[in-house]
Amino acid sequence: MLATAYDVIVYLLTAAVAVVSILPFIRSYRWWVRACDFPRVQILVAAIAVLVAAWFLPTPWRWVAMVILLLCIGYQSFRILPFTRLYPSEMKIVPRSEEGSQVTIVSSNVEMTNDRHGDVVRLIEDEDPDVLFLMETDEHWQKAVESSLSRYETVLQEIRDNYYGMIFATRLKVVRHDIVYLTPGDTPTLFAELETRAGQRFRLVGLHPRPPVPGENTADRDAEMIYAARFAAKTETPVIAMGDFNDAAWSHTSRHFKRVGGYLDPRVGRGMYASFDANSRLLRAPIDQFYATPKVAVAEFRRGPNIGSDHFPMMIRVDLDPERAKAANRHAKALPEATEEDVERIFAQYRERIGHDLLD
C-alpha cells in the first residue's frame, strides 16, 4: 500500500526528532551539533505530539516509529529530570541569617540593544545585592547604571560594543579581582576573591562565552568553561561560578564542567528556572547559571523579572558558613581518572595558548 501524505509527514517528523536527539551524543564543537543541547523540553513535547500522530500509521511501520519516539521521549526525560522537583536536590535551602556569612548576588545579561535601562536600575535598587554582575554592557549601559554603581566600593568594568562587555561591582572586601581573556574569542572572564562581612573568603568566576550559532563553533566556549572549572578544582577556597554560559544546564559540556570543578547546581531538584529566551515562552532554556562548590550553601535562589532583555536576571543568596553548607549540601561526584587526565591535557594546551596561569 502506498504511503499517504499524512504517513510521509509523520515519518519525516519521527526522523527529525530522532536526529536532533542523537546529534548531542557527537563530541563535536560544530554549532549545529551543540545547538541541539538547548531545546530538550521542546524536543520532548514534539516527540510526544508525533507519538500520538504515529498511532494512526499503518503497521508495521507504526510500531517502528513509536519505538523510536518512545526512546527519544525516554532519553530527553532522563536528561531533563534532574531539573524538576521529582529529583533529589543537591543543595538544600538554609535559613536566612544576618550573621554576616550570607551574600546576595545578582547576575544579569542586560542585552546590549535593550533600551529599558530604567528597569535594570530599578532592579539594582530593589535587590541592592552585595555583588552585581552585568553582561553585554556597552557605553550606553555604562552611563545608564553609573548612579547605581556609586553605592559600591569596588567597580570593575570592561566596556565593549561587541555584546561581551562586563560590569562587576561589590561592597564586600576585595582580595583580588581581574577581568581576563582566556581564549582568542575576544570574550572576557571575571575572576575575583572576596570576603564576607563575617570574614569567610570565597572566589567568584563570571563567564559569558560565545553561543553556538551559525559561523560560531564552541571550542572557545568549552575552553573557558574547562578553565573556570579547573579554577575551582585547584583550590580549597569556596567558589561560585555565574553568568550567561550560553550552554544549557543539562548539556554534556555543563555536566562536564560540574564534574571537573566539583560544583553543585541549585537548580537540581528544584526546577529549570529557564532564563532564555525571556521574550518567548516556547523557546526557553536554562542557560544563565549559578554553580557553587560544596562549601557554599544557598539561602535563596530565584529568577528575576523581565527587564526588557532576552535574558531574565538571576538572583541568589549564598551562605559561606562551613557548618551550614556541610549540613545542607550533597558531596560532589568524584572525577574519573581517565577524565582527569583528559582535562589536564586540555588545561595544559589552553594555559599555553593564553601564556599564563591564573591558578598559580
N, C-alpha and C positions, 0 to 999 in steps of 0.2 A: 504494500500500500504506500502510495506517495505521501510524503510529509506535507502537511498543510503549512500555510504561512505562520499560523499560531505555533505549530510544533517547532519550526525553524527558529522563531524568535526565542522560545523558551530554551532551546538547545544553545543558542548563542549566548543568552544571559547566563546559563549554567556555566558555560566555558569561561565567560568573563569573570564570574565570581571565583571560579577555581584558580584562574591565572593570578588575580590580584591577591588571593590568599597564599599562593605558593611563592610569589616573587620575593617577599621579605626573607625567605629562607636563604636566598642567594647572598653570599657575603661580598657584596659589590658596593662601590661608592657611587655608582650611577644614580643620578637624581630620580629617574623614573622608577628605579627599584626601591630606593629608600622612601620615596613619597608614599608607597603602599603601606608603610608603617603607621601612617596617620589615621586613615578613616576606618578603623576596625569596627566601630559601632555601626557606621553606615554600611559597611560590607555585611555585617551580621544581619541588619534589618533587610537589606536587599536579598540576602540568601534565604531568609525566612519567606519573603514575598515570592521569590522564584520557586521555592519548595512547594508552596500552595499551588502555583500555576503548573508545576510539573506533574501534579496528581492527575491532570487531565490529558497527559501524553499517552500515546498508545504503548502497550507492552511490546517487547521487554525493555525498551529504552526509557520508559517511565522509571523503572527501578534503578537503572544505571544513573540517571540524572538525580534521583532522590538520594541515592547513596553518596554521590559526590557532594551534593548540597548539605547533607547531614554532617559529613566530615568537615566541611568548611564552617558550618554553624558550631560544631563542637570545638574546633580549633580556635575560632575567634572568641567564643565564650570563655575558653580556658585562658586566653591572654587578657581578656577584659576583667575576668572575675576578681583578681586582687584589688581592683579599683571600684569595688562595690561593698556594701555593708554585709554581704554574705561571706566575706573573707576575714580572718583574724587580723586585727590591726598590728602594725609594727611599733607604733608609738601611741601609748595611751595619753589622754589629755590630763595634765596635772592641774591642781587648783591655782588660781591667780594668787600672786603674792606681791607684797610691796617691800620685800626684804632687800631688794637691790640686785638679786640674781637674775631677774627677768628683764628681757629686752624685746621691744616691739620693732618690727621691720616691715616696711612697705617696699615691694618691688613692682615696677610698672613699666611696660613698654608703652610709651605715650603716643606712638606713631608720629613720625616726623611731620607729615602733612595734616595732621589733626589740628584744627583751629579752635577747639574748645579748651583753650588754656585755662579759663576760669574754673572749669570742672576739676582740673588737676590741682590747681591752687587750693580749692576748697577741700579736696581730698587730703592734701598735706596738712591743712589747718585742722580739719576734723580728726584725723588719725593722730597727728602730732607724733610720728614714730621716732624712736631713738636712732634708727638707721633708715635712710632713704636711698633707694637705688632706682634711677630713672634711665631708660634706654631710648634710643632714637632721638636724642636731643641735639638740635642744631642751634644756630644763633637766635632764632625766634623763640625757641623754648628756653634758652638760657635767660633771655630778657624777661620772659613771662613768669618764671619761677624765682627770679632774683630776690624779690622781697621775702618769699617763703624760706629761702635758703639762709637768710640772715639770722634765723633762730638757731642755726647750727654752728658749733665752734670750728668744725673741720668740714671743708668742702673741697672735693677733688673733681675736676671737670675735664672731660675730653670731648670737645665740641666738634662735631663733624656734620657735613651735609650729604653723607652717603648712607644714611639710615643706621649708622653704627656709632653714634655719639653716646656718651655716658655721663651721668652725674651721680656722684656718691657724696652723701652728707651724713654726719653723725654728731651727736652731742656727747658720746662716750669718749673715754680716754683712748687715744690712738697710739699704739706702739709702733705700727708700721702701716703704710698704705702706698700702693703703686697701681698704676694702670699700665699694662704691658701688652706687647703683641707676641702671641705665641706661635703664630703661623704667618706665612706671606699673604694671607687673605685679607689683610687690612681691617681686621676686627679686633678691638681691644678687649682685654680681660682685666677685671679688678681683683687684686689680692690685698687683703688688709688683716691686721691683727689688732683687736680691740680688747678693752677691759670693761667688765660690768661695774656698776656702782658698788657691788659687794666685793670687787677685786678679782673675779674669775676672768682669766684670759680665754679668748676664742678667736678663731680665724674665719674670715669671710672670703668666698670666691664668687665673683659676679660674672656671669657668662652671657654672651649674645652672639653666638656663631651664625654663619650664613645658613639659610634653609636649602633643602633640596628642591630647586626649581630649574626650569629649562636653562641649560648652559652653566649650571652650578652644581657640581658633584659634592659629595660630603666628606672628602678626605680631610680638609682643614677643620670642619666641624667636629669630626670624630677625634682628630688630634687634640684639639682644645679640650674636649671632654676627658680624654685619657689623661692629659697633663693635670687637669684640675682634680681628677680622681686620685692620681698619684700624690698630689699635694696633701690630700687627707691621709693617705696610707703611710706617709713618711713622718707623721708627727703624732704625738700623744695628746696634743692640744685639741680640744673640741673644734670641729669645722662645720660651717654651714655653707652650702653651695646654692646659689639662687640665680634667677634670671630667665630670660626667654631663650630656652635651649634650642628652639626650632627643631625639636625632636619629641615625639610622643612618649609619655611616661611608660608605656608598655612595649616600646620598641626594643630590639636586641641591643642597640647602642646604649640606651638608657639603663637597661638591666646590667650590661657590662660595666657601665660607669659606677653603678651602685656596688657591684661586687668588688671592683678594683679598689674603690675608695673606702669600702666598709660602711657605706651610707645606709640610712633608713629613710623611708618616704612617708610623710604624714598622710598622704592620700590613701595608702594601702589600708583596706578595711574600713575606709571612711567615705569614699566617693571619688568621682572623677575630677570634680572641680574644673571642668573644661574651660579653658581660658581664651581660646582662639577657635573660631572667628566670632568676636563679640557681636558682629553685625549679621550673623546668620545662625539660627538655631539648628539648622540641618547639617552644618559643616564643622561643628565644634570638636576640638580635641584638647587634651591636657598637655600643653607644651611649655607653659610657664611654671618653672619648677622651684621647689624648696626641698633640698636634701640635707640631712644632718647626720653626723656620726653619733654613736650610741651615748656619748656623754652629754648630749643636748636633749633636754626634754621639751615638750610642746604644751603650752598652756592655752593656745588658741590658734586656729588655722581656718582661714576663710577666703572667699573670693570677693573682691570689691565691686563697686557699682560701675555701670557703663560711663566712661569718661570721654566718649567720642572716638576712642582708639579702636583698632581692630582687635586689641587685647584687653581683657579685664585685668585690673591690678590685683595683686595677691598680697595678703596680709598674714603675718604670723607673729605670735608672741612666744618666745622661747625662754626656757629656764636653764641656767648654767649650774644650778646646784647639783653636784655629782650624786648625792644620795637619791634625790627625786628622779633624776634621769635613770639611775640604775634600777629603781623600782618600777618605772613606767615603760621602759624600752626593751624590746627583744634584742638579742645579740645578732649582729650582722653575720651573714654566712661567710665562711672562710673561702678564700680564693683557691681554686685547684692549682696544683703545682705547675701543670702544663700552661694554664692561662697566665700564671705569674711570670713564667719565662717569656711568654709571648709579649706580655705587657712591658717587661723590662727591655726587650728588643725594640719595641715601638718607641718607648720612652727615650732610649738612648739615641735613636735616629732623630727624633724631634728636638732633643736637647742640643744635638749637633747643629741642626738647622737654625735654631734661634741664637746659638752662640753663647748661651749662659744657662745657669741652673737656678731657678727661683727657689728650689727646695733646700739649697745649702744654707 
